[in-house]
């Protein structure tokens, strides 16, 4: 994936993902970390997931669940 495509996707979805992550974490820095992790995982994909927005939200939710299990 090219960085310009990733930047466009970040501009489209980052704010919405941040609010979604905040609903779980109740902490801005933790929410920002979840969003950052989701976009990092997206950047590591060889091809685009078929529904990128849904995929990003799914990654944020699963990362949060994984963090809670570790606690």
mmCIF file of the N, C-alpha and C atoms, coordinates in Angstrom:
data_MODEL
# 
_entry.id   MODEL 
# 
loop_
_atom_site.group_PDB 
_atom_site.id 
_atom_site.type_symbol 
_atom_site.label_atom_id 
_atom_site.label_alt_id 
_atom_site.label_comp_id 
_atom_site.label_asym_id 
_atom_site.label_entity_id 
_atom_site.label_seq_id 
_atom_site.pdbx_PDB_ins_code 
_atom_site.Cartn_x 
_atom_site.Cartn_y 
_atom_site.Cartn_z 
_atom_site.occupancy 
_atom_site.B_iso_or_equiv 
_atom_site.pdbx_formal_charge 
_atom_site.auth_seq_id 
_atom_site.auth_comp_id 
_atom_site.auth_asym_id 
_atom_site.auth_atom_id 
_atom_site.pdbx_PDB_model_num 
ATOM 1   N N  . UNK A 1 1  ? 0.846   -1.174 0.000  1.00 0.00 ? 1  UNK A N  1 
ATOM 2   C CA . UNK A 1 1  ? 0.000   0.000  0.000  1.00 0.00 ? 1  UNK A CA 1 
ATOM 3   C C  . UNK A 1 1  ? 0.891   1.237  0.000  1.00 0.00 ? 1  UNK A C  1 
ATOM 4   N N  . UNK A 1 2  ? 0.539   2.208  -0.809 1.00 0.00 ? 2  UNK A N  1 
ATOM 5   C CA . UNK A 1 2  ? 1.301   3.444  -0.874 1.00 0.00 ? 2  UNK A CA 1 
ATOM 6   C C  . UNK A 1 2  ? 0.955   4.353  0.304  1.00 0.00 ? 2  UNK A C  1 
ATOM 7   N N  . UNK A 1 3  ? 1.933   5.152  0.696  1.00 0.00 ? 3  UNK A N  1 
ATOM 8   C CA . UNK A 1 3  ? 1.699   6.028  1.847  1.00 0.00 ? 3  UNK A CA 1 
ATOM 9   C C  . UNK A 1 3  ? 0.633   7.086  1.556  1.00 0.00 ? 3  UNK A C  1 
ATOM 10  N N  . UNK A 1 4  ? 0.525   7.544  0.313  1.00 0.00 ? 4  UNK A N  1 
ATOM 11  C CA . UNK A 1 4  ? -0.494  8.553  0.008  1.00 0.00 ? 4  UNK A CA 1 
ATOM 12  C C  . UNK A 1 4  ? -1.894  7.963  0.175  1.00 0.00 ? 4  UNK A C  1 
ATOM 13  N N  . UNK A 1 5  ? -2.070  6.718  -0.195 1.00 0.00 ? 5  UNK A N  1 
ATOM 14  C CA . UNK A 1 5  ? -3.367  6.059  0.000  1.00 0.00 ? 5  UNK A CA 1 
ATOM 15  C C  . UNK A 1 5  ? -3.664  5.921  1.484  1.00 0.00 ? 5  UNK A C  1 
ATOM 16  N N  . UNK A 1 6  ? -2.648  5.545  2.242  1.00 0.00 ? 6  UNK A N  1 
ATOM 17  C CA . UNK A 1 6  ? -2.808  5.396  3.688  1.00 0.00 ? 6  UNK A CA 1 
ATOM 18  C C  . UNK A 1 6  ? -3.146  6.742  4.331  1.00 0.00 ? 6  UNK A C  1 
ATOM 19  N N  . UNK A 1 7  ? -2.504  7.796  3.859  1.00 0.00 ? 7  UNK A N  1 
ATOM 20  C CA . UNK A 1 7  ? -2.791  9.133  4.384  1.00 0.00 ? 7  UNK A CA 1 
ATOM 21  C C  . UNK A 1 7  ? -4.238  9.534  4.113  1.00 0.00 ? 7  UNK A C  1 
ATOM 22  N N  . UNK A 1 8  ? -4.725  9.236  2.928  1.00 0.00 ? 8  UNK A N  1 
ATOM 23  C CA . UNK A 1 8  ? -6.116  9.546  2.589  1.00 0.00 ? 8  UNK A CA 1 
ATOM 24  C C  . UNK A 1 8  ? -7.074  8.772  3.486  1.00 0.00 ? 8  UNK A C  1 
ATOM 25  N N  . UNK A 1 9  ? -6.782  7.506  3.701  1.00 0.00 ? 9  UNK A N  1 
ATOM 26  C CA . UNK A 1 9  ? -7.626  6.687  4.569  1.00 0.00 ? 9  UNK A CA 1 
ATOM 27  C C  . UNK A 1 9  ? -7.581  7.196  6.007  1.00 0.00 ? 9  UNK A C  1 
ATOM 28  N N  . UNK A 1 10 ? -6.410  7.627  6.431  1.00 0.00 ? 10 UNK A N  1 
ATOM 29  C CA . UNK A 1 10 ? -6.279  8.174  7.777  1.00 0.00 ? 10 UNK A CA 1 
ATOM 30  C C  . UNK A 1 10 ? -7.149  9.425  7.922  1.00 0.00 ? 10 UNK A C  1 
ATOM 31  N N  . UNK A 1 11 ? -7.092  10.304 6.930  1.00 0.00 ? 11 UNK A N  1 
ATOM 32  C CA . UNK A 1 11 ? -7.900  11.522 6.982  1.00 0.00 ? 11 UNK A CA 1 
ATOM 33  C C  . UNK A 1 11 ? -9.390  11.209 6.972  1.00 0.00 ? 11 UNK A C  1 
ATOM 34  N N  . UNK A 1 12 ? -9.772  10.156 6.273  1.00 0.00 ? 12 UNK A N  1 
ATOM 35  C CA . UNK A 1 12 ? -11.183 9.774  6.197  1.00 0.00 ? 12 UNK A CA 1 
ATOM 36  C C  . UNK A 1 12 ? -11.713 9.173  7.496  1.00 0.00 ? 12 UNK A C  1 
ATOM 37  N N  . UNK A 1 13 ? -10.922 8.318  8.119  1.00 0.00 ? 13 UNK A N  1 
ATOM 38  C CA . UNK A 1 13 ? -11.450 7.480  9.195  1.00 0.00 ? 13 UNK A CA 1 
ATOM 39  C C  . UNK A 1 13 ? -10.855 7.707  10.583 1.00 0.00 ? 13 UNK A C  1 
ATOM 40  N N  . UNK A 1 14 ? -9.763  8.410  10.712 1.00 0.00 ? 14 UNK A N  1 
ATOM 41  C CA . UNK A 1 14 ? -9.076  8.511  12.008 1.00 0.00 ? 14 UNK A CA 1 
ATOM 42  C C  . UNK A 1 14 ? -9.942  9.142  13.095 1.00 0.00 ? 14 UNK A C  1 
ATOM 43  N N  . UNK A 1 15 ? -10.629 10.226 12.761 1.00 0.00 ? 15 UNK A N  1 
ATOM 44  C CA . UNK A 1 15 ? -11.436 10.918 13.777 1.00 0.00 ? 15 UNK A CA 1 
ATOM 45  C C  . UNK A 1 15 ? -12.563 10.020 14.281 1.00 0.00 ? 15 UNK A C  1 
ATOM 46  N N  . UNK A 1 16 ? -13.235 9.367  13.351 1.00 0.00 ? 16 UNK A N  1 
ATOM 47  C CA . UNK A 1 16 ? -14.330 8.468  13.705 1.00 0.00 ? 16 UNK A CA 1 
ATOM 48  C C  . UNK A 1 16 ? -13.824 7.277  14.529 1.00 0.00 ? 16 UNK A C  1 
ATOM 49  N N  . UNK A 1 17 ? -12.668 6.742  14.127 1.00 0.00 ? 17 UNK A N  1 
ATOM 50  C CA . UNK A 1 17 ? -12.066 5.637  14.883 1.00 0.00 ? 17 UNK A CA 1 
ATOM 51  C C  . UNK A 1 17 ? -11.659 6.074  16.281 1.00 0.00 ? 17 UNK A C  1 
ATOM 52  N N  . UNK A 1 18 ? -11.173 7.299  16.399 1.00 0.00 ? 18 UNK A N  1 
ATOM 53  C CA . UNK A 1 18 ? -10.765 7.805  17.709 1.00 0.00 ? 18 UNK A CA 1 
ATOM 54  C C  . UNK A 1 18 ? -11.965 7.885  18.651 1.00 0.00 ? 18 UNK A C  1 
ATOM 55  N N  . UNK A 1 19 ? -13.085 8.389  18.158 1.00 0.00 ? 19 UNK A N  1 
ATOM 56  C CA . UNK A 1 19 ? -14.289 8.444  18.993 1.00 0.00 ? 19 UNK A CA 1 
ATOM 57  C C  . UNK A 1 19 ? -14.749 7.035  19.384 1.00 0.00 ? 19 UNK A C  1 
ATOM 58  N N  . UNK A 1 20 ? -14.653 6.118  18.456 1.00 0.00 ? 20 UNK A N  1 
ATOM 59  C CA . UNK A 1 20 ? -15.023 4.720  18.723 1.00 0.00 ? 20 UNK A CA 1 
ATOM 60  C C  . UNK A 1 20 ? -14.109 4.133  19.795 1.00 0.00 ? 20 UNK A C  1 
ATOM 61  N N  . UNK A 1 21 ? -12.813 4.353  19.654 1.00 0.00 ? 21 UNK A N  1 
ATOM 62  C CA . UNK A 1 21 ? -11.857 3.841  20.636 1.00 0.00 ? 21 UNK A CA 1 
ATOM 63  C C  . UNK A 1 21 ? -12.055 4.499  22.000 1.00 0.00 ? 21 UNK A C  1 
ATOM 64  N N  . UNK A 1 22 ? -12.383 5.786  22.005 1.00 0.00 ? 22 UNK A N  1 
ATOM 65  C CA . UNK A 1 22 ? -12.639 6.488  23.274 1.00 0.00 ? 22 UNK A CA 1 
ATOM 66  C C  . UNK A 1 22 ? -13.842 5.900  24.015 1.00 0.00 ? 22 UNK A C  1 
ATOM 67  N N  . UNK A 1 23 ? -14.803 5.394  23.264 1.00 0.00 ? 23 UNK A N  1 
ATOM 68  C CA . UNK A 1 23 ? -15.969 4.793  23.913 1.00 0.00 ? 23 UNK A CA 1 
ATOM 69  C C  . UNK A 1 23 ? -15.588 3.549  24.710 1.00 0.00 ? 23 UNK A C  1 
ATOM 70  N N  . UNK A 1 24 ? -14.504 2.909  24.308 1.00 0.00 ? 24 UNK A N  1 
ATOM 71  C CA . UNK A 1 24 ? -14.014 1.739  25.049 1.00 0.00 ? 24 UNK A CA 1 
ATOM 72  C C  . UNK A 1 24 ? -13.067 2.142  26.168 1.00 0.00 ? 24 UNK A C  1 
ATOM 73  N N  . UNK A 1 25 ? -12.071 2.957  25.821 1.00 0.00 ? 25 UNK A N  1 
ATOM 74  C CA . UNK A 1 25 ? -10.967 3.203  26.737 1.00 0.00 ? 25 UNK A CA 1 
ATOM 75  C C  . UNK A 1 25 ? -11.238 4.274  27.781 1.00 0.00 ? 25 UNK A C  1 
ATOM 76  N N  . UNK A 1 26 ? -12.049 5.274  27.422 1.00 0.00 ? 26 UNK A N  1 
ATOM 77  C CA . UNK A 1 26 ? -12.289 6.436  28.292 1.00 0.00 ? 26 UNK A CA 1 
ATOM 78  C C  . UNK A 1 26 ? -10.995 7.201  28.569 1.00 0.00 ? 26 UNK A C  1 
ATOM 79  N N  . UNK A 1 27 ? -9.998  7.004  27.708 1.00 0.00 ? 27 UNK A N  1 
ATOM 80  C CA . UNK A 1 27 ? -8.689  7.625  27.871 1.00 0.00 ? 27 UNK A CA 1 
ATOM 81  C C  . UNK A 1 27 ? -8.162  7.986  26.485 1.00 0.00 ? 27 UNK A C  1 
ATOM 82  N N  . UNK A 1 28 ? -7.858  9.268  26.272 1.00 0.00 ? 28 UNK A N  1 
ATOM 83  C CA . UNK A 1 28 ? -7.482  9.724  24.931 1.00 0.00 ? 28 UNK A CA 1 
ATOM 84  C C  . UNK A 1 28 ? -6.191  9.080  24.431 1.00 0.00 ? 28 UNK A C  1 
ATOM 85  N N  . UNK A 1 29 ? -5.181  8.984  25.267 1.00 0.00 ? 29 UNK A N  1 
ATOM 86  C CA . UNK A 1 29 ? -3.907  8.427  24.793 1.00 0.00 ? 29 UNK A CA 1 
ATOM 87  C C  . UNK A 1 29 ? -4.035  6.939  24.458 1.00 0.00 ? 29 UNK A C  1 
ATOM 88  N N  . UNK A 1 30 ? -4.809  6.202  25.247 1.00 0.00 ? 30 UNK A N  1 
ATOM 89  C CA . UNK A 1 30 ? -5.038  4.789  24.930 1.00 0.00 ? 30 UNK A CA 1 
ATOM 90  C C  . UNK A 1 30 ? -5.826  4.639  23.631 1.00 0.00 ? 30 UNK A C  1 
ATOM 91  N N  . UNK A 1 31 ? -6.799  5.517  23.431 1.00 0.00 ? 31 UNK A N  1 
ATOM 92  C CA . UNK A 1 31 ? -7.597  5.481  22.208 1.00 0.00 ? 31 UNK A CA 1 
ATOM 93  C C  . UNK A 1 31 ? -6.728  5.807  20.994 1.00 0.00 ? 31 UNK A C  1 
ATOM 94  N N  . UNK A 1 32 ? -5.869  6.805  21.124 1.00 0.00 ? 32 UNK A N  1 
ATOM 95  C CA . UNK A 1 32 ? -4.970  7.159  20.024 1.00 0.00 ? 32 UNK A CA 1 
ATOM 96  C C  . UNK A 1 32 ? -4.032  6.000  19.688 1.00 0.00 ? 32 UNK A C  1 
ATOM 97  N N  . UNK A 1 33 ? -3.600  5.282  20.700 1.00 0.00 ? 33 UNK A N  1 
ATOM 98  C CA . UNK A 1 33 ? -2.728  4.129  20.474 1.00 0.00 ? 33 UNK A CA 1 
ATOM 99  C C  . UNK A 1 33 ? -3.469  3.025  19.706 1.00 0.00 ? 33 UNK A C  1 
ATOM 100 N N  . UNK A 1 34 ? -4.722  2.792  20.042 1.00 0.00 ? 34 UNK A N  1 
ATOM 101 C CA . UNK A 1 34 ? -5.512  1.793  19.327 1.00 0.00 ? 34 UNK A CA 1 
ATOM 102 C C  . UNK A 1 34 ? -5.677  2.174  17.852 1.00 0.00 ? 34 UNK A C  1 
ATOM 103 N N  . UNK A 1 35 ? -5.952  3.441  17.598 1.00 0.00 ? 35 UNK A N  1 
ATOM 104 C CA . UNK A 1 35 ? -6.119  3.917  16.222 1.00 0.00 ? 35 UNK A CA 1 
ATOM 105 C C  . UNK A 1 35 ? -4.797  3.792  15.464 1.00 0.00 ? 35 UNK A C  1 
ATOM 106 N N  . UNK A 1 36 ? -3.737  4.169  16.120 1.00 0.00 ? 36 UNK A N  1 
ATOM 107 C CA . UNK A 1 36 ? -2.418  4.060  15.499 1.00 0.00 ? 36 UNK A CA 1 
ATOM 108 C C  . UNK A 1 36 ? -2.089  2.608  15.157 1.00 0.00 ? 36 UNK A C  1 
ATOM 109 N N  . UNK A 1 37 ? -2.388  1.705  16.069 1.00 0.00 ? 37 UNK A N  1 
ATOM 110 C CA . UNK A 1 37 ? -2.151  0.277  15.819 1.00 0.00 ? 37 UNK A CA 1 
ATOM 111 C C  . UNK A 1 37 ? -2.971  -0.228 14.637 1.00 0.00 ? 37 UNK A C  1 
ATOM 112 N N  . UNK A 1 38 ? -4.203  0.234  14.538 1.00 0.00 ? 38 UNK A N  1 
ATOM 113 C CA . UNK A 1 38 ? -5.066  -0.198 13.434 1.00 0.00 ? 38 UNK A CA 1 
ATOM 114 C C  . UNK A 1 38 ? -4.499  0.252  12.092 1.00 0.00 ? 38 UNK A C  1 
ATOM 115 N N  . UNK A 1 39 ? -4.045  1.494  12.022 1.00 0.00 ? 39 UNK A N  1 
ATOM 116 C CA . UNK A 1 39 ? -3.476  1.978  10.761 1.00 0.00 ? 39 UNK A CA 1 
ATOM 117 C C  . UNK A 1 39 ? -2.123  1.333  10.477 1.00 0.00 ? 39 UNK A C  1 
ATOM 118 N N  . UNK A 1 40 ? -1.389  1.011  11.516 1.00 0.00 ? 40 UNK A N  1 
ATOM 119 C CA . UNK A 1 40 ? -0.132  0.280  11.304 1.00 0.00 ? 40 UNK A CA 1 
ATOM 120 C C  . UNK A 1 40 ? -0.429  -1.089 10.695 1.00 0.00 ? 40 UNK A C  1 
ATOM 121 N N  . UNK A 1 41 ? -1.406  -1.782 11.241 1.00 0.00 ? 41 UNK A N  1 
ATOM 122 C CA . UNK A 1 41 ? -1.775  -3.083 10.688 1.00 0.00 ? 41 UNK A CA 1 
ATOM 123 C C  . UNK A 1 41 ? -2.253  -2.952 9.251  1.00 0.00 ? 41 UNK A C  1 
ATOM 124 N N  . UNK A 1 42 ? -2.985  -1.894 8.957  1.00 0.00 ? 42 UNK A N  1 
ATOM 125 C CA . UNK A 1 42 ? -3.429  -1.667 7.592  1.00 0.00 ? 42 UNK A CA 1 
ATOM 126 C C  . UNK A 1 42 ? -2.233  -1.458 6.664  1.00 0.00 ? 42 UNK A C  1 
ATOM 127 N N  . UNK A 1 43 ? -1.232  -0.741 7.133  1.00 0.00 ? 43 UNK A N  1 
ATOM 128 C CA . UNK A 1 43 ? -0.049  -0.483 6.307  1.00 0.00 ? 43 UNK A CA 1 
ATOM 129 C C  . UNK A 1 43 ? 0.747   -1.762 6.037  1.00 0.00 ? 43 UNK A C  1 
ATOM 130 N N  . UNK A 1 44 ? 0.589   -2.767 6.900  1.00 0.00 ? 44 UNK A N  1 
ATOM 131 C CA . UNK A 1 44 ? 1.305   -4.024 6.730  1.00 0.00 ? 44 UNK A CA 1 
ATOM 132 C C  . UNK A 1 44 ? 0.592   -5.001 5.788  1.00 0.00 ? 44 UNK A C  1 
ATOM 133 N N  . UNK A 1 45 ? -0.618  -4.684 5.406  1.00 0.00 ? 45 UNK A N  1 
ATOM 134 C CA . UNK A 1 45 ? -1.391  -5.557 4.520  1.00 0.00 ? 45 UNK A CA 1 
ATOM 135 C C  . UNK A 1 45 ? -0.860  -5.450 3.089  1.00 0.00 ? 45 UNK A C  1 
ATOM 136 N N  . UNK A 1 46 ? -0.785  -6.586 2.417  1.00 0.00 ? 46 UNK A N  1 
ATOM 137 C CA . UNK A 1 46 ? -0.328  -6.586 1.026  1.00 0.00 ? 46 UNK A CA 1 
ATOM 138 C C  . UNK A 1 46 ? -1.409  -6.056 0.091  1.00 0.00 ? 46 UNK A C  1 
ATOM 139 N N  . UNK A 1 47 ? -2.663  -6.339 0.411  1.00 0.00 ? 47 UNK A N  1 
ATOM 140 C CA . UNK A 1 47 ? -3.777  -5.845 -0.390 1.00 0.00 ? 47 UNK A CA 1 
ATOM 141 C C  . UNK A 1 47 ? -4.793  -5.203 0.548  1.00 0.00 ? 47 UNK A C  1 
ATOM 142 N N  . UNK A 1 48 ? -5.623  -4.345 -0.024 1.00 0.00 ? 48 UNK A N  1 
ATOM 143 C CA . UNK A 1 48 ? -6.665  -3.712 0.771  1.00 0.00 ? 48 UNK A CA 1 
ATOM 144 C C  . UNK A 1 48 ? -7.671  -4.744 1.246  1.00 0.00 ? 48 UNK A C  1 
ATOM 145 N N  . UNK A 1 49 ? -8.108  -4.649 2.501  1.00 0.00 ? 49 UNK A N  1 
ATOM 146 C CA . UNK A 1 49 ? -9.263  -5.449 2.917  1.00 0.00 ? 49 UNK A CA 1 
ATOM 147 C C  . UNK A 1 49 ? -10.480 -4.990 2.110  1.00 0.00 ? 49 UNK A C  1 
ATOM 148 N N  . UNK A 1 50 ? -11.437 -5.863 1.923  1.00 0.00 ? 50 UNK A N  1 
ATOM 149 C CA . UNK A 1 50 ? -12.571 -5.513 1.065  1.00 0.00 ? 50 UNK A CA 1 
ATOM 150 C C  . UNK A 1 50 ? -13.413 -4.367 1.618  1.00 0.00 ? 50 UNK A C  1 
ATOM 151 N N  . UNK A 1 51 ? -13.590 -4.295 2.907  1.00 0.00 ? 51 UNK A N  1 
ATOM 152 C CA . UNK A 1 51 ? -14.337 -3.200 3.541  1.00 0.00 ? 51 UNK A CA 1 
ATOM 153 C C  . UNK A 1 51 ? -13.415 -2.540 4.556  1.00 0.00 ? 51 UNK A C  1 
ATOM 154 N N  . UNK A 1 52 ? -12.659 -1.564 4.102  1.00 0.00 ? 52 UNK A N  1 
ATOM 155 C CA . UNK A 1 52 ? -11.590 -0.983 4.917  1.00 0.00 ? 52 UNK A CA 1 
ATOM 156 C C  . UNK A 1 52 ? -12.114 -0.375 6.212  1.00 0.00 ? 52 UNK A C  1 
ATOM 157 N N  . UNK A 1 53 ? -13.188 0.388  6.136  1.00 0.00 ? 53 UNK A N  1 
ATOM 158 C CA . UNK A 1 53 ? -13.714 1.046  7.337  1.00 0.00 ? 53 UNK A CA 1 
ATOM 159 C C  . UNK A 1 53 ? -14.116 0.006  8.383  1.00 0.00 ? 53 UNK A C  1 
ATOM 160 N N  . UNK A 1 54 ? -14.885 -0.987 7.967  1.00 0.00 ? 54 UNK A N  1 
ATOM 161 C CA . UNK A 1 54 ? -15.290 -2.048 8.879  1.00 0.00 ? 54 UNK A CA 1 
ATOM 162 C C  . UNK A 1 54 ? -14.072 -2.755 9.441  1.00 0.00 ? 54 UNK A C  1 
ATOM 163 N N  . UNK A 1 55 ? -13.098 -3.029 8.598  1.00 0.00 ? 55 UNK A N  1 
ATOM 164 C CA . UNK A 1 55 ? -11.883 -3.726 9.016  1.00 0.00 ? 55 UNK A CA 1 
ATOM 165 C C  . UNK A 1 55 ? -11.151 -2.923 10.094 1.00 0.00 ? 55 UNK A C  1 
ATOM 166 N N  . UNK A 1 56 ? -11.013 -1.607 9.906  1.00 0.00 ? 56 UNK A N  1 
ATOM 167 C CA . UNK A 1 56 ? -10.332 -0.761 10.881 1.00 0.00 ? 56 UNK A CA 1 
ATOM 168 C C  . UNK A 1 56 ? -11.064 -0.763 12.230 1.00 0.00 ? 56 UNK A C  1 
ATOM 169 N N  . UNK A 1 57 ? -12.385 -0.649 12.186 1.00 0.00 ? 57 UNK A N  1 
ATOM 170 C CA . UNK A 1 57 ? -13.163 -0.677 13.428 1.00 0.00 ? 57 UNK A CA 1 
ATOM 171 C C  . UNK A 1 57 ? -13.004 -2.026 14.131 1.00 0.00 ? 57 UNK A C  1 
ATOM 172 N N  . UNK A 1 58 ? -12.969 -3.075 13.372 1.00 0.00 ? 58 UNK A N  1 
ATOM 173 C CA . UNK A 1 58 ? -12.804 -4.419 13.918 1.00 0.00 ? 58 UNK A CA 1 
ATOM 174 C C  . UNK A 1 58 ? -11.436 -4.560 14.597 1.00 0.00 ? 58 UNK A C  1 
ATOM 175 N N  . UNK A 1 59 ? -10.404 -4.036 13.970 1.00 0.00 ? 59 UNK A N  1 
ATOM 176 C CA . UNK A 1 59 ? -9.054  -4.096 14.540 1.00 0.00 ? 59 UNK A CA 1 
ATOM 177 C C  . UNK A 1 59 ? -8.997  -3.320 15.853 1.00 0.00 ? 59 UNK A C  1 
ATOM 178 N N  . UNK A 1 60 ? -9.593  -2.130 15.891 1.00 0.00 ? 60 UNK A N  1 
ATOM 179 C CA . UNK A 1 60 ? -9.598  -1.320 17.118 1.00 0.00 ? 60 UNK A CA 1 
ATOM 180 C C  . UNK A 1 60 ? -10.282 -2.084 18.249 1.00 0.00 ? 60 UNK A C  1 
ATOM 181 N N  . UNK A 1 61 ? -11.426 -2.662 17.952 1.00 0.00 ? 61 UNK A N  1 
ATOM 182 C CA . UNK A 1 61 ? -12.165 -3.400 18.981 1.00 0.00 ? 61 UNK A CA 1 
ATOM 183 C C  . UNK A 1 61 ? -11.367 -4.599 19.477 1.00 0.00 ? 61 UNK A C  1 
ATOM 184 N N  . UNK A 1 62 ? -10.789 -5.358 18.565 1.00 0.00 ? 62 UNK A N  1 
ATOM 185 C CA . UNK A 1 62 ? -10.022 -6.546 18.957 1.00 0.00 ? 62 UNK A CA 1 
ATOM 186 C C  . UNK A 1 62 ? -8.760  -6.191 19.727 1.00 0.00 ? 62 UNK A C  1 
ATOM 187 N N  . UNK A 1 63 ? -8.093  -5.115 19.345 1.00 0.00 ? 63 UNK A N  1 
ATOM 188 C CA . UNK A 1 63 ? -6.908  -4.670 20.091 1.00 0.00 ? 63 UNK A CA 1 
ATOM 189 C C  . UNK A 1 63 ? -7.290  -4.283 21.524 1.00 0.00 ? 63 UNK A C  1 
ATOM 190 N N  . UNK A 1 64 ? -8.407  -3.604 21.669 1.00 0.00 ? 64 UNK A N  1 
ATOM 191 C CA . UNK A 1 64 ? -8.868  -3.223 23.002 1.00 0.00 ? 64 UNK A CA 1 
ATOM 192 C C  . UNK A 1 64 ? -9.157  -4.468 23.835 1.00 0.00 ? 64 UNK A C  1 
ATOM 193 N N  . UNK A 1 65 ? -9.848  -5.436 23.266 1.00 0.00 ? 65 UNK A N  1 
ATOM 194 C CA . UNK A 1 65 ? -10.155 -6.667 23.978 1.00 0.00 ? 65 UNK A CA 1 
ATOM 195 C C  . UNK A 1 65 ? -8.881  -7.396 24.390 1.00 0.00 ? 65 UNK A C  1 
ATOM 196 N N  . UNK A 1 66 ? -7.906  -7.449 23.490 1.00 0.00 ? 66 UNK A N  1 
ATOM 197 C CA . UNK A 1 66 ? -6.634  -8.091 23.807 1.00 0.00 ? 66 UNK A CA 1 
ATOM 198 C C  . UNK A 1 66 ? -5.921  -7.391 24.962 1.00 0.00 ? 66 UNK A C  1 
ATOM 199 N N  . UNK A 1 67 ? -5.946  -6.066 24.947 1.00 0.00 ? 67 UNK A N  1 
ATOM 200 C CA . UNK A 1 67 ? -5.315  -5.312 26.041 1.00 0.00 ? 67 UNK A CA 1 
ATOM 201 C C  . UNK A 1 67 ? -5.996  -5.569 27.365 1.00 0.00 ? 67 UNK A C  1 
ATOM 202 N N  . UNK A 1 68 ? -7.318  -5.642 27.355 1.00 0.00 ? 68 UNK A N  1 
ATOM 203 C CA . UNK A 1 68 ? -8.057  -5.898 28.585 1.00 0.00 ? 68 UNK A CA 1 
ATOM 204 C C  . UNK A 1 68 ? -7.793  -7.293 29.119 1.00 0.00 ? 68 UNK A C  1 
ATOM 205 N N  . UNK A 1 69 ? -7.649  -8.253 28.244 1.00 0.00 ? 69 UNK A N  1 
ATOM 206 C CA . UNK A 1 69 ? -7.345  -9.620 28.679 1.00 0.00 ? 69 UNK A CA 1 
ATOM 207 C C  . UNK A 1 69 ? -5.969  -9.700 29.335 1.00 0.00 ? 69 UNK A C  1 
ATOM 208 N N  . UNK A 1 70 ? -5.024  -8.920 28.841 1.00 0.00 ? 70 UNK A N  1 
ATOM 209 C CA . UNK A 1 70 ? -3.671  -8.915 29.406 1.00 0.00 ? 70 UNK A CA 1 
ATOM 210 C C  . UNK A 1 70 ? -3.647  -8.329 30.810 1.00 0.00 ? 70 UNK A C  1 
ATOM 211 N N  . UNK A 1 71 ? -4.616  -7.435 31.085 1.00 0.00 ? 71 UNK A N  1 
ATOM 212 C CA . UNK A 1 71 ? -4.681  -6.830 32.415 1.00 0.00 ? 71 UNK A CA 1 
ATOM 213 C C  . UNK A 1 71 ? -5.205  -7.869 33.367 1.00 0.00 ? 71 UNK A C  1 
# 
